[in-house]
Protein backbone atom coordinates (compact mmCIF):
# COMPACT_ATOMS: atom_id res chain seq x y z
CA UNK A 1 0.00 0.00 0.00
CA UNK A 2 1.29 3.43 -0.91
CA UNK A 3 1.26 6.44 1.42
CA UNK A 4 -0.24 9.71 0.16
CA UNK A 5 1.07 12.69 2.15
CA UNK A 6 -1.00 15.83 2.63
CA UNK A 7 1.12 18.58 4.18
CA UNK A 8 -0.26 21.78 5.72
CA UNK A 9 1.53 24.75 7.21
CA UNK A 10 -1.28 25.25 9.73
CA UNK A 11 -4.35 23.19 10.49
CA UNK A 12 -6.91 22.84 13.26
CA UNK A 13 -6.23 19.18 14.03
CA UNK A 14 -4.61 16.54 11.84
CA UNK A 15 -6.93 13.88 13.34
CA UNK A 16 -10.05 15.95 12.58
CA UNK A 17 -9.05 16.37 8.93
CA UNK A 18 -8.07 12.69 8.63
CA UNK A 19 -11.48 11.63 9.99
CA UNK A 20 -13.17 14.03 7.55
CA UNK A 21 -11.24 12.45 4.65
CA UNK A 22 -12.27 8.95 5.77
CA UNK A 23 -15.93 9.94 5.81
CA UNK A 24 -15.88 11.72 2.44
CA UNK A 25 -13.55 9.66 0.23
CA UNK A 26 -13.14 6.09 -0.91
CA UNK A 27 -9.46 5.56 -0.18
CA UNK A 28 -7.12 3.57 -2.40
CA UNK A 29 -3.99 4.56 -0.45
CA UNK A 30 -3.05 5.09 3.16
CA UNK A 31 -2.84 8.78 3.99
CA UNK A 32 -0.66 10.95 6.21
CA UNK A 33 -1.97 14.36 7.22
CA UNK A 34 0.98 16.34 8.56
CA UNK A 35 1.05 19.92 9.81
CA UNK A 36 3.79 22.34 10.81
CA UNK A 37 1.39 23.81 13.40
CA UNK A 38 -1.94 22.62 14.83
CA UNK A 39 -4.15 25.30 16.34
CA UNK A 40 -6.69 22.83 17.78
CA UNK A 41 -4.53 19.79 18.51
CA UNK A 42 -6.24 17.54 21.02
CA UNK A 43 -5.50 14.73 23.40
CA UNK A 44 -7.36 11.57 24.30
CA UNK A 45 -9.65 13.08 26.93
CA UNK A 46 -12.26 15.72 26.06
CA UNK A 47 -10.87 19.18 26.54
CA UNK A 48 -7.22 17.99 26.61
CA UNK A 49 -5.22 20.25 24.36
CA UNK A 50 -2.07 19.10 22.59
CA UNK A 51 0.13 22.22 22.38
CA UNK A 52 1.49 22.27 18.85
CA UNK A 53 4.22 24.86 18.19
CA UNK A 54 6.22 24.88 14.94
CA UNK A 55 9.14 22.45 14.70
CA UNK A 56 7.59 19.35 16.23
CA UNK A 57 5.92 16.35 14.57
CA UNK A 58 2.12 16.41 14.19
CA UNK A 59 0.85 13.70 11.90
CA UNK A 60 -2.27 11.59 11.53
CA UNK A 61 -2.07 8.39 9.53
CA UNK A 62 -5.12 6.79 7.96
CA UNK A 63 -4.56 3.04 7.61
CA UNK A 64 -6.85 0.45 6.07
CA UNK A 65 -7.49 -2.14 8.78
CA UNK A 66 -8.77 -4.75 6.35
CA UNK A 67 -5.54 -4.49 4.37
CA UNK A 68 -3.65 -5.05 7.65
CA UNK A 69 -5.88 -8.09 8.39
CA UNK A 70 -7.25 -6.48 11.55
CA UNK A 71 -10.93 -7.38 12.00
CA UNK A 72 -13.28 -4.95 13.72
CA UNK A 73 -13.42 -7.11 16.87
CA UNK A 74 -9.64 -6.68 17.37
CA UNK A 75 -9.54 -2.89 17.20
CA UNK A 76 -9.91 -2.36 20.97
CA UNK A 77 -6.21 -3.17 21.49
CA UNK A 78 -4.91 -0.86 18.74
CA UNK A 79 -3.98 2.10 20.96
CA UNK A 80 -1.80 -0.04 23.23
CA UNK A 81 -0.20 -1.76 20.21
CA UNK A 82 0.51 1.54 18.50
CA UNK A 83 1.94 3.28 21.58
CA UNK A 84 4.20 0.25 22.14
CA UNK A 85 5.37 0.41 18.52
CA UNK A 86 6.03 4.14 18.84
CA UNK A 87 8.06 3.50 21.99
CA UNK A 88 10.13 0.86 20.17
CA UNK A 89 10.63 3.18 17.22
CA UNK A 90 11.79 6.06 19.44
CA UNK A 91 14.08 3.73 21.44
CA UNK A 92 15.72 2.66 18.17
CA UNK A 93 15.93 6.28 16.95
CA UNK A 94 17.53 7.53 20.19
CA UNK A 95 19.45 4.33 21.08
CA UNK A 96 18.17 4.89 24.61
CA UNK A 97 16.37 2.77 27.21
CA UNK A 98 15.16 6.05 28.83
CA UNK A 99 12.20 6.14 26.39
CA UNK A 100 9.38 4.74 28.51
CA UNK A 101 5.71 4.01 28.09
CA UNK A 102 3.04 5.73 30.15
CA UNK A 103 -0.25 3.96 29.51
CA UNK A 104 -2.56 4.41 27.84
CA UNK A 105 -1.07 6.67 25.17
CA UNK A 106 2.06 8.60 26.14
CA UNK A 107 5.83 8.26 25.77
CA UNK A 108 8.04 9.76 28.46
CA UNK A 109 11.75 10.41 28.93
CA UNK A 110 12.93 11.03 32.50
CA UNK A 111 9.33 11.63 33.69
CA UNK A 112 8.69 14.24 30.99
CA UNK A 113 6.32 13.79 28.06
CA UNK A 114 8.01 13.30 24.69
CA UNK A 115 5.16 11.97 22.54
CA UNK A 116 1.51 11.00 22.49
CA UNK A 117 -0.88 8.98 20.37
CA UNK A 118 -4.57 9.45 19.65
CA UNK A 119 -6.27 6.60 17.78
CA UNK A 120 -9.78 6.87 16.41
CA UNK A 121 -11.54 4.05 14.58
CA UNK A 122 -13.86 4.59 11.64
CA UNK A 123 -13.92 0.98 10.44
CA UNK A 124 -12.47 -0.17 8.10
CA UNK A 125 -10.01 2.65 8.81
CA UNK A 126 -8.00 3.74 11.82
CA UNK A 127 -6.76 7.28 12.26
CA UNK A 128 -3.51 7.32 14.23
CA UNK A 129 -2.58 10.79 15.44
CA UNK A 130 1.02 11.04 16.60
CA UNK A 131 2.65 14.04 18.23
CA UNK A 132 6.38 13.99 18.96
CA UNK A 133 8.27 16.89 20.50
CA UNK A 134 11.31 17.24 18.26
CA UNK A 135 12.80 20.62 19.15
CA UNK A 136 10.30 22.35 21.45
CA UNK A 137 8.95 21.29 24.84
CA UNK A 138 5.61 23.12 24.75
CA UNK A 139 4.69 22.63 28.42
CA UNK A 140 6.63 22.39 31.67
CA UNK A 141 6.41 18.62 32.14
CA UNK A 142 7.58 17.90 28.59
CA UNK A 143 10.84 17.24 26.78
CA UNK A 144 11.96 16.94 23.17
CA UNK A 145 14.45 14.88 21.16
CA UNK A 146 16.88 17.80 20.85
CA UNK A 147 16.99 18.58 24.60
CA UNK A 148 16.93 14.98 25.83
CA UNK A 149 19.22 13.33 23.25
CA UNK A 150 20.84 16.18 21.25
CA UNK A 151 19.07 14.66 18.26
CA UNK A 152 17.83 16.87 15.42
CA UNK A 153 15.04 15.31 13.37
CA UNK A 154 12.93 17.14 10.80
CA UNK A 155 9.18 16.34 10.78
CA UNK A 156 9.11 15.47 7.05
CA UNK A 157 11.99 13.00 7.57
CA UNK A 158 9.81 11.00 9.97
CA UNK A 159 6.58 10.75 7.96
CA UNK A 160 7.33 7.83 5.63
CA UNK A 161 9.87 6.13 7.89
CA UNK A 162 7.49 5.97 10.87
CA UNK A 163 4.62 4.90 8.58
CA UNK A 164 6.63 1.99 7.12
CA UNK A 165 7.72 0.90 10.60
CA UNK A 166 4.18 0.98 12.07
CA UNK A 167 2.52 -0.62 9.05
CA UNK A 168 5.06 -3.44 8.85
CA UNK A 169 4.87 -4.19 12.58
CA UNK A 170 1.05 -4.05 12.69
CA UNK A 171 0.83 -6.39 9.71
CA UNK A 172 3.28 -8.82 11.39
CA UNK A 173 1.26 -8.76 14.64
CA UNK A 174 -2.01 -9.53 12.87
CA UNK A 175 -1.13 -11.94 10.10
CA UNK A 176 -2.45 -15.23 11.40
Phi and psi in degrees as a GROMACS rama.xvg file:
@    title "Ramachandran Plot"
@    xaxis  label "Phi"
@    yaxis  label "Psi"
@TYPE xy
-94.4673  149.502  UNK-2
-99.2369  127.638  UNK-3
-103.038  121.616  UNK-4
-99.9272  129.341  UNK-5
-116.598  112.771  UNK-6
-106.521  135.383  UNK-7
-129.457  142.467  UNK-8
-69.9769  -43.6176  UNK-9
-143.667  140.638  UNK-10
-149.875  159.83  UNK-11
-65.0352  -67.2483  UNK-12
-147.632  130.182  UNK-13
-63.4158  -37.5808  UNK-14
-64.6917  -42.308  UNK-15
-59.9308  -45.8512  UNK-16
-66.4959  -40.5294  UNK-17
-61.1123  -42.4052  UNK-18
-64.6168  -38.2876  UNK-19
-61.5811  -44.2644  UNK-20
-60.1621  -44.9522  UNK-21
-59.4103  -40.4876  UNK-22
-76.3947  -23.9466  UNK-23
-101.456  -22.6082  UNK-24
-122.163  149.749  UNK-25
-90.1457  115.845  UNK-26
-91.9452  133.841  UNK-27
-108.786  -8.46008  UNK-28
-132.016  159.792  UNK-29
-72.8727  156.143  UNK-30
-129.044  145.232  UNK-31
-120.652  125.021  UNK-32
-106.062  113.045  UNK-33
-121.787  142.518  UNK-34
-133.154  144.794  UNK-35
-70.5101  -36.8187  UNK-36
-140.911  138.954  UNK-37
-112.388  132.226  UNK-38
-96.9652  -14.8045  UNK-39
-130.866  40.2804  UNK-40
-59.7191  144.993  UNK-41
-137.499  156.606  UNK-42
-99.2854  -170.136  UNK-43
-68.1846  -40.6009  UNK-44
-90.1984  145.746  UNK-45
-54.8416  133.769  UNK-46
86.6967  -13.0601  UNK-47
-73.8614  121.871  UNK-48
-98.4942  136.808  UNK-49
-100.06  108.296  UNK-50
-66.1137  129.826  UNK-51
-131.044  64.4632  UNK-52
-73.7058  159.869  UNK-53
-59.7406  141.816  UNK-54
110.172  -17.6582  UNK-55
-98.1631  178.867  UNK-56
-102.359  117.226  UNK-57
-128.318  106.465  UNK-58
-143.881  139.283  UNK-59
-119.881  125.471  UNK-60
-100.339  138.177  UNK-61
-108.922  114.961  UNK-62
-115.794  144.709  UNK-63
-85.2633  110.559  UNK-64
-66.6892  -34.2256  UNK-65
-65.2197  -39.7303  UNK-66
-64.3004  -30.0255  UNK-67
-86.8483  1.97291  UNK-68
61.9466  37.6089  UNK-69
-108.863  105.924  UNK-70
-71.2999  160.227  UNK-71
-56.1786  -35.7335  UNK-72
-74.1168  -2.50353  UNK-73
-109.565  9.23567  UNK-74
-79.4134  -16.4513  UNK-75
-65.8749  -18.7664  UNK-76
-97.8139  1.71475  UNK-77
-61.3269  -43.1471  UNK-78
-59.2962  -45.8887  UNK-79
-68.7472  -33.7733  UNK-80
-65.0609  -45.3223  UNK-81
-68.1642  -41.8739  UNK-82
-66.6799  -34.6817  UNK-83
-65.7142  -41.5057  UNK-84
-64.8466  -40.0545  UNK-85
-64.6681  -39.7748  UNK-86
-60.8543  -47.0211  UNK-87
-59.3596  -44.5085  UNK-88
-59.3782  -47.6626  UNK-89
-69.8478  -31.8176  UNK-90
-63.4739  -42.7257  UNK-91
-66.4157  -41.4959  UNK-92
-63.7531  -41.0235  UNK-93
-94.388  -12.2329  UNK-94
54.8608  40.1545  UNK-95
-133.772  134.357  UNK-96
-78.8639  -4.10151  UNK-97
-73.2756  -11.3981  UNK-98
-79.7989  108.745  UNK-99
-119.028  160.258  UNK-100
-95.0266  134.538  UNK-101
-123.449  104.113  UNK-102
-61.6532  148.093  UNK-103
-92.3335  -14.854  UNK-104
-149.789  27.7688  UNK-105
-125.35  154.555  UNK-106
-118.174  130.998  UNK-107
-121.568  155.558  UNK-108
-132.608  121.897  UNK-109
50.9746  48.3593  UNK-110
62.0916  21.953  UNK-111
-125.927  139.848  UNK-112
-70.9806  128.253  UNK-113
-106.543  -37.0138  UNK-114
-153.799  161.673  UNK-115
-148.012  158.594  UNK-116
-129.035  140.707  UNK-117
-130.914  110.577  UNK-118
-104.901  138.178  UNK-119
-136.227  128.684  UNK-120
-96.7534  131.934  UNK-121
-136.285  76.6276  UNK-122
-53.4012  133.179  UNK-123
-91.2515  20.3026  UNK-124
-114.036  155.412  UNK-125
-123.864  137.114  UNK-126
-103.712  121.11  UNK-127
-113.617  103.856  UNK-128
-89.1326  127.685  UNK-129
-127.838  127.169  UNK-130
-118.343  128.355  UNK-131
-130.623  126.085  UNK-132
-76.4863  111.917  UNK-133
-94.264  -48.5937  UNK-134
-130.574  -8.09528  UNK-135
-129.677  133.046  UNK-136
-100.281  99.2631  UNK-137
-70.6311  -19.5607  UNK-138
-133.485  165.914  UNK-139
-57.3517  -46.0308  UNK-140
-88.8896  39.2133  UNK-141
-127.33  163.799  UNK-142
-140.484  177.669  UNK-143
-143.719  164.44  UNK-144
-60.0741  -36.3922  UNK-145
-67.5375  -47.7278  UNK-146
-68.0727  -45.0898  UNK-147
-77.9256  -33.0065  UNK-148
-130.938  4.13723  UNK-149
51.94  42.9148  UNK-150
-115.467  121.158  UNK-151
-101.657  116.95  UNK-152
-128.467  132.212  UNK-153
-89.0208  141.233  UNK-154
-51.6028  -45.5943  UNK-155
-67.6791  -21.8461  UNK-156
-72.5853  -22.9378  UNK-157
-85.6811  -30.0146  UNK-158
-50.0263  -60.62  UNK-159
-74.1304  -37.9725  UNK-160
-61.3755  -48.6287  UNK-161
-65.7767  -38.9115  UNK-162
-59.3163  -51.2782  UNK-163
-58.7324  -43.5365  UNK-164
-60.795  -52.216  UNK-165
-62.8251  -47.3681  UNK-166
-61.7754  -45.6715  UNK-167
-61.4439  -47.3983  UNK-168
-66.9022  -40.8367  UNK-169
-63.7298  -41.8543  UNK-170
-64.0954  -41.7924  UNK-171
-60.674  -44.3191  UNK-172
-61.9439  -33.6541  UNK-173
-108.796  1.38048  UNK-174
-84.715  112.664  UNK-175
